[in-house]
Amino acid sequence: MKPKLFLTGIALFVVAAIAAAGCLAATNPDAAGLPRVETGQRPEASALIAKLATKGRGPKTGYSRDQFGKAWTDNQSAPLGHNGCDTRNDILKRDLTNIRYRSVGSCAVVYGTTVDPYTGKPLTHTGHSEVGIDHMIPLSYAWQMGASGWPAAKRVEFANDPLNLIAVASAVNSSKSDSGPASWLPSSKNVRCDYVTRFAAVADKYGLAVTASDKSAMAAQCA
């Protein structure tokens, strides 16, 4: 079962479902995956997408992962920051079920199961490399669309914001790479509106533009 979105306005379209509490699995064991955009909510999803600004994708000059801070640092201001656990384990805890930790009192997730939100296939995390954490808006995409001019602290927040993160199969995460919606969408067609709505929610929260082709592809998924 997917967590539903309860709309209180475009600005809270996805944020209320994903980021407000920051750890959905703690209160809802079925919270893995993308929040479902119901048929009656599609007009508001479309409005969210329509309000996004567009621009050309800028150069990648100067980009490196380090520009967004140490990977999965807990020392940041996004939801779940400064909670004593790194961001990767926070997201595993949120998105997986049947979780086992490394030891009593540890927040390191060594086992968990879910359904890959992009493919619909069962996914098991055994502490190795089966599960990756996808940035809905890839970091290099964000860099090219305006994050290169952000203060360093904002980039770190963006890279660790639960709204922009979801646990998926590592192979699927690699296939997406730094693509926007015009060149990559989930293979499971029934989650594509959910996916682009969350992509739009992240862009809206951080004031990021998207390319015209990406905006067109996003709009088509929720039409």
C-alpha positions as CSV (number, residue, x, y, z in Angstrom):
1,M,0.0,0.0,0.0
2,K,1.3,3.5,-0.9
3,P,0.9,6.4,1.5
4,K,-1.7,8.8,0.1
5,L,-1.3,12.5,-0.3
6,F,-3.7,14.7,1.5
7,L,-3.5,18.0,-0.2
8,T,-3.5,21.3,1.7
9,G,-2.2,23.4,-1.2
10,I,0.3,23.0,-3.9
11,A,3.2,23.9,-1.6
12,L,2.5,20.9,0.7
13,F,1.5,18.5,-2.1
14,V,4.2,16.0,-1.3
15,V,6.0,17.6,1.6
16,A,3.2,16.7,4.0
17,A,3.3,13.1,3.1
18,I,7.1,12.6,3.0
19,A,9.1,15.2,4.8
20,A,7.0,16.7,7.6
21,A,7.5,13.8,10.0
22,G,10.6,12.6,8.2
23,C,10.2,8.9,9.2
24,L,7.0,7.5,7.8
25,A,7.9,3.9,8.5
26,A,7.9,4.6,12.2
27,T,4.2,5.2,12.1
28,N,3.2,3.4,9.0
29,P,4.9,0.1,8.1
30,D,3.4,0.3,4.6
31,A,5.0,3.7,3.8
32,A,7.6,2.5,1.4
33,G,7.6,3.8,-2.1
34,L,6.1,6.9,-3.7
35,P,3.1,8.7,-2.3
36,R,0.2,8.0,-4.5
37,V,-1.3,10.8,-6.6
38,E,-5.0,9.8,-6.9
39,T,-7.0,10.5,-10.0
40,G,-8.8,13.4,-8.4
41,Q,-5.5,15.0,-7.3
42,R,-4.0,15.1,-10.7
43,P,-5.2,18.6,-11.5
44,E,-3.3,19.9,-8.5
45,A,-0.3,17.8,-9.5
46,S,-0.5,19.3,-13.0
47,A,-0.7,22.8,-11.4
48,L,2.4,22.2,-9.4
49,I,4.3,21.1,-12.5
50,A,2.9,24.0,-14.5
51,K,4.3,26.6,-12.0
52,L,7.9,25.4,-12.5
53,A,10.2,27.8,-14.3
54,T,12.2,26.5,-17.2
55,K,15.7,27.1,-18.5
56,G,18.4,25.3,-20.4
57,R,20.6,22.9,-18.6
58,G,23.8,24.7,-17.8
59,P,27.4,23.4,-18.0
60,K,28.6,20.8,-15.5
61,T,31.8,22.8,-15.0
62,G,32.9,22.7,-11.4
63,Y,30.5,19.9,-10.3
64,S,31.6,17.2,-8.0
65,R,29.8,15.2,-5.3
66,D,31.8,17.1,-2.7
67,Q,30.1,20.3,-3.7
68,F,27.0,18.9,-1.9
69,G,29.0,18.0,1.3
70,K,30.1,14.7,2.7
71,A,27.9,12.0,1.5
72,W,25.0,11.2,3.9
73,T,26.3,13.5,6.6
74,D,24.1,13.9,9.7
75,N,25.5,17.4,10.2
76,Q,22.9,19.3,8.1
77,S,19.7,21.2,8.5
78,A,17.3,19.0,6.5
79,P,14.6,17.0,8.3
80,L,16.3,14.2,10.3
81,G,19.6,16.1,10.4
82,H,21.5,16.0,13.7
83,N,19.6,12.9,14.9
84,G,22.7,10.8,15.4
85,C,22.2,8.7,12.2
86,D,23.6,9.2,8.8
87,T,21.1,10.1,6.1
88,R,21.4,6.8,4.2
89,N,20.3,4.8,7.2
90,D,17.5,7.3,7.9
91,I,16.1,6.6,4.5
92,L,16.6,2.9,4.7
93,K,14.7,3.0,8.1
94,R,11.9,5.0,6.5
95,D,11.5,3.0,3.3
96,L,12.2,-0.6,4.3
97,T,10.2,-3.0,6.4
98,N,11.3,-6.1,8.4
99,I,14.3,-4.1,9.5
100,R,17.3,-5.5,11.4
101,Y,20.1,-3.3,12.8
102,R,23.7,-4.0,13.2
103,S,23.4,-4.1,17.0
104,V,21.3,-3.0,19.9
105,G,21.3,0.8,19.9
106,S,22.7,1.1,16.4
107,C,20.9,2.9,13.6
108,A,22.9,1.0,10.9
109,V,20.3,-1.0,8.9
110,V,21.8,-4.4,7.8
111,Y,18.6,-6.0,6.6
112,G,15.2,-4.9,5.2
113,T,12.7,-5.6,2.5
114,T,10.6,-3.4,0.3
115,V,9.1,-3.2,-3.2
116,D,11.2,-1.2,-5.6
117,P,9.0,1.9,-6.2
118,Y,10.2,2.3,-9.8
119,T,9.8,-1.3,-11.0
120,G,7.4,-2.9,-8.6
121,K,9.8,-5.8,-8.0
122,P,10.7,-7.2,-4.5
123,L,13.9,-5.8,-3.1
124,T,16.0,-7.0,-0.2
125,H,18.7,-5.1,1.5
126,T,21.4,-7.3,3.2
127,G,23.9,-4.6,4.1
128,H,25.7,-4.9,0.8
129,S,24.9,-3.0,-2.5
130,E,21.5,-4.2,-3.5
131,V,19.7,-1.0,-2.4
132,G,20.7,2.5,-3.4
133,I,19.3,5.9,-2.3
134,D,18.1,7.8,-5.3
135,H,18.1,11.6,-5.4
136,M,14.8,12.4,-7.1
137,I,16.5,15.4,-8.6
138,P,20.0,14.3,-9.2
139,L,22.8,16.4,-7.7
140,S,24.5,17.1,-11.0
141,Y,21.1,18.1,-12.6
142,A,20.5,20.5,-9.7
143,W,24.0,21.9,-10.1
144,Q,23.4,22.6,-13.8
145,M,20.0,24.1,-13.1
146,G,21.1,26.6,-10.5
147,A,22.5,24.9,-7.4
148,S,26.0,25.9,-8.5
149,G,25.1,29.4,-7.2
150,W,23.7,28.3,-3.9
151,P,25.4,28.7,-0.5
152,A,27.2,25.5,0.5
153,A,24.8,24.8,3.3
154,K,21.8,24.8,1.0
155,R,23.4,22.3,-1.3
156,V,24.1,20.0,1.7
157,E,20.5,20.3,2.8
158,F,19.3,19.5,-0.7
159,A,21.5,16.4,-0.9
160,N,20.1,15.1,2.4
161,D,16.5,16.2,2.3
162,P,14.2,13.2,2.7
163,L,11.8,14.8,0.2
164,N,14.5,14.3,-2.5
165,L,15.5,10.7,-1.4
166,I,14.0,7.3,-1.9
167,A,15.4,3.7,-1.5
168,V,15.5,1.8,-4.9
169,A,17.4,-1.0,-6.4
170,S,21.0,0.1,-7.0
171,A,20.9,-1.1,-10.6
172,V,17.8,1.1,-11.2
173,N,19.5,4.1,-9.5
174,S,22.5,3.6,-11.8
175,S,20.4,3.5,-14.9
176,K,18.8,6.8,-14.0
177,S,22.1,8.4,-13.4
178,D,21.6,12.2,-13.7
179,S,18.7,12.1,-16.1
180,G,15.7,14.4,-16.0
181,P,12.1,13.1,-16.7
182,A,12.4,13.7,-20.4
183,S,15.1,11.0,-20.7
184,W,14.3,8.7,-17.7
185,L,11.1,7.6,-16.1
186,P,10.2,4.6,-13.9
187,S,9.6,1.5,-15.9
188,S,6.4,1.0,-13.9
189,K,4.0,3.3,-15.8
190,N,1.5,3.5,-13.0
191,V,3.9,5.4,-10.7
192,R,5.1,7.9,-13.3
193,C,2.7,10.7,-12.2
194,D,3.7,10.0,-8.6
195,Y,7.4,10.2,-9.6
196,V,7.2,13.5,-11.5
197,T,5.0,15.1,-8.9
198,R,7.6,14.4,-6.3
199,F,10.3,15.7,-8.7
200,A,8.3,18.8,-9.1
201,A,7.8,19.2,-5.3
202,V,11.5,19.1,-4.8
203,A,12.1,21.7,-7.5
204,D,9.4,23.9,-6.1
205,K,10.8,23.7,-2.6
206,Y,14.3,24.7,-3.6
207,G,13.3,27.1,-6.4
208,L,15.0,25.1,-9.1
209,A,14.0,25.4,-12.7
210,V,13.7,22.4,-15.0
211,T,14.3,22.1,-18.7
212,A,11.4,22.7,-21.1
213,S,11.6,19.1,-22.3
214,D,11.5,17.8,-18.7
215,K,8.6,20.0,-17.9
216,S,6.7,18.7,-20.9
217,A,7.4,15.1,-20.0
218,M,6.3,15.7,-16.5
219,A,3.1,17.3,-17.5
220,A,2.3,14.4,-19.8
221,Q,2.5,11.9,-17.0
222,C,-0.3,13.5,-14.9
223,A,-2.5,14.6,-17.8
